[in-house]
Amino acid sequence: MGELEAIRVFLTVAELESFAGAARQLGMTRASVTRAVAALEERLGVQLLVRTTRQVSLTSAGAVYAARVRPLAEGLAEAAEQTREAQGVTSGLLRISAPMSFGLKVLPFLLPAFRRQHPLIRIALRLSDRFVDIVEEDYDLAIRISGPPTDKSTIWRKLCPVPRVLVAAPAYLEEKGIPETPDELADFTCLGHDAEAREEIWELTRGGSHRRHRVEGPFTANNGDFLARLALKGEGIALLPRFIVKEDMEAGRLVEILPEWSAPETWLTLYYPPYEQLPLRVAAFSDFFETYITKTRPL
């Protein structure tokens, strides 16, 4: 391993404070990471890291060395990436933020398909149902399911609507009956979805008619998969994106109710930091993502 590669390995270990974590992120074995750092220390003649059974930390010499070589390593990596992009080669690390349920249901199929077309791109995916600040937390892009954006510092690309449906388990409906109008939902247990785990209000429309139902059931959560599992267990009615419950509906494990009433439209959207121009790897992923979602695997 060359000195530049060993420096990259050392900086990753220092950032993560873990040889095992660095090995996972770099796609190396832990033994290879350990050897690379040891070889760098031998070459420099100083100890860069203090290793204990519980953590890894920088020595004073290691902290000084890391501070000096990090800008150089980042500059070299950026220069290499820009050179590849100038030749139309997509490469580099792509940091993506996505909602938990969408990530679990869709991205295990989408991301490997994208990587087969762009094998030089590495993907770091973080799943969270909170509203991530992609500028502050240094993401290349975010996948979101929401209404129109309120953050004026980001760029957004509206892709397709995400239909939502009211669902319940057949056993629950057999026991409680089937609501025929939104007004009757007050007589049923409803499961609320809210990012802050507070009460939710369902806005339902049919033609010119509009109804509001305040969800005051025993469960409120910030994750759609969790609410879908509660619905499957017969705990009540949930309003969820169709892609979360599609397989359960097709198998008859969940039943749509009030199908003629619709909830306010939400959209699948890509959000970007305020780029002057999208990096090639970000543009390549965005185009692939849109084609996959709208044509290969529609929501």
HELIX and SHEET records of a PDB file:
HELIX    1   1 GLU A    3  LEU A   16  1                                  14    
HELIX    2   2 PHE A   19  LEU A   26  1                                   8    
HELIX    3   3 ARG A   30  LEU A   44  1                                  15    
HELIX    4   4 SER A   60  ALA A   86  1                                  27    
HELIX    5   5 MET A  100  LYS A  105  1                                   6    
HELIX    6   6 LEU A  107  GLN A  117  1                                  11    
HELIX    7   7 PRO A  170  LYS A  176  1                                   7    
HELIX    8   8 PRO A  182  ASP A  187  5                                   6    
HELIX    9   9 GLY A  224  LEU A  232  1                                   9    
HELIX   10  10 ARG A  242  GLU A  250  1                                   9    
HELIX   11  11 LEU A  280  THR A  291  1                                  12    
HELIX   12  12 TYR A  292  THR A  296  3                                   5    
SHEET    1   A 2 LEU A  49  ARG A  51  0                                        
SHEET    2   A 2 VAL A  56  LEU A  58 -1                                        
SHEET    1   B 5 ILE A 121  LEU A 127  0                                        
SHEET    2   B 5 GLY A  92  ALA A  98  1                                        
SHEET    3   B 5 LEU A 141  SER A 146  1                                        
SHEET    4   B 5 TRP A 267  TYR A 272 -1                                        
SHEET    5   B 5 ILE A 155  PRO A 161 -1                                        
SHEET    1   C 5 THR A 220  ALA A 221  0                                        
SHEET    2   C 5 CYS A 190  HIS A 193  1                                        
SHEET    3   C 5 ILE A 237  PRO A 241  1                                        
SHEET    4   C 5 ARG A 164  ALA A 168 -1                                        
SHEET    5   C 5 VAL A 255  ILE A 257 -1                                        
SHEET    1   D 2 GLU A 200  ARG A 206  0                                        
SHEET    2   D 2 SER A 209  VAL A 215 -1                                        
END                                                                             
